[in-house]
């Protein structure tokens, strides 16, 4: 039986009861003003182009508030439409600038200057209206007599009548002046449905509306539409985005009762449903029932993609608007947390699907963009990922400018912003004087500059070379001595040369599987192989976060010619399928140390773009997974079954320096013995652990 989720009329809005509404006769739009003002409505709609902000030349009229009222626009007694009346409140902003000579010497004003100050003010006020599928902009010309022109004072209001809209629709209204002297006002309103008696009797589209029952059953969401047999309706699903027009996603003409099935992964907060009778000029009614659904919000973040566009722009792609903010940050090469920069990007909600410019003079590989909610960081991308090369060991200097041209410099370090001439025991404090000289001599790259301050990236290579010159001389002498000693231990040198780095990535299915992974990592470490695994780095993982830890380990492993090992388990396969949009898999929540889940966003592009061979190796344990369970995308690299294919697996890990086959067989036997207790522990009680036994294989 489906579990009832919510039951509502398709025209349901936030106001379930509509009181008696005022009736307006005729299709003509009108405008009227409060006493003392004069106003005029321009014929026809205008283009919705707010333009950029401009400075006011003196006192100007600007909108200060928006109010709406619902009315019925009627053509006959029973042929009415819902209409939105808009009341725009106006005030005077700005002052006349006093001439400098008059203030200084007390000279009387020129009558030619006095006249405009006593003149009336005129403003062109734009009202922009959007409600799927319509958008309108109208222009109101308002004039205020000189007697009411008092800076900072309200002068009255102008009323526009009216914008027609569909029942149950969400409408958005903006108001601004042309030219635009301040940020536009905006208002969002949910219109009522057909259940009010006055609306039901007056609007023909309310006489025979269908009823929609939305229910959830497992991974499916059912839209059950109850339509009389003799009536035909159109039903459309669309994404209601702001800004921009709504994007239709699914459409069908219906007759009689219908059931439409959606997968829960299709739900996003802006997914809306629209219905209309298949008649000419019929009213379309819309609702957006998934706005508050937690699953819809999770799906939205999974679908969001952050892109960096050359040379200095970025864009967030998503089906819906996101309640998030974006900031710039500085990523040091040591893999620590990305430190927010001054200035940040504008502290406003991110505008999705629109290219935005960085407020920078120059790009730098250490500069990243973070998109986050008030609770946590969600997305991060760095410039070095594509075009500017690897992270640099540069020192970022923050210049702050105060009154009377007072300036101060500090260096951004993990402990905070360190003043250059402080007594702190940090690298920036020790090099304060030379770094200041580098800024003054133009050796540092200026990344940003405005009246409040500046950002400088100063190279540190020369200081590292200068400081360690004597150490290098000593190292050369020591190297000569060590070379003689190493010649006496040739066999040991060869064994050391054969050691290779390996990064193990796995999904923490349960404690038994983690013990099995630990046993494998310990056995590989004895071969010898330089093994990195999150089990041995929990403190670093907690401090840095799984994504930052994985970035640092992957970069170091691949730069040293090592290999990344993907250990597939039922949980890992489910995670991969989830990222590949396979709806048949729904893995559970992941812990704070799960590097496998954090790494998928970086691993998948390598496989999709053909960069994985030679850098990645796959493996799975014989009794935990079948060969066919490994997703096809990952079979572009060798995938080994353990422990049955241990010799081939070890040979691939050790690469060109792998020993002779008989030696590999010995090492495989050694690793197999080390794994056996952990394997026996996993299967001693079948079915007790998550992902163990044949049942888990079926679930994948």
Beta strands, then each sheet from edge to edge (+ up, - down):
strand 1: 3-9
strand 2: 23-25
strand 3: 30-33
strand 4: 37-41
strand 5: 60-76
strand 6: 79-93
strand 7: 121-131
strand 8: 134-144
strand 9: 154-164
strand 10: 170-177
strand 11: 185-190
strand 12: 211-217
strand 13: 220-226
strand 14: 232-239
strand 15: 247-255
strand 16: 258-263
strand 17: 271-277
strand 18: 285-287
strand 19: 305-309
strand 20: 313-317
strand 21: 325-330
strand 22: 339-340
strand 23: 356-357
strand 24: 367-372
strand 25: 377-382
strand 26: 395-401
strand 27: 407-413
strand 28: 416-419
strand 29: 445-449
strand 30: 453-458
strand 31: 501-506
strand 32: 530-533
strand 33: 563-568
strand 34: 616-621
strand 35: 639-642
sheet 1: 1+ 12- 13+ 16-
sheet 2: 2+ 5+ 6- 9+ 3-
sheet 3: 4+ 8- 7+ 10- 11+
sheet 4: 15+ 14- 17+ 18-
sheet 5: 19+ 20- 23+
sheet 6: 22+ 21- 24+ 25-
sheet 7: 28+ 27- 26+ 30- 29+
sheet 8: 32+ 31+ 33+ 34+ 35+
end
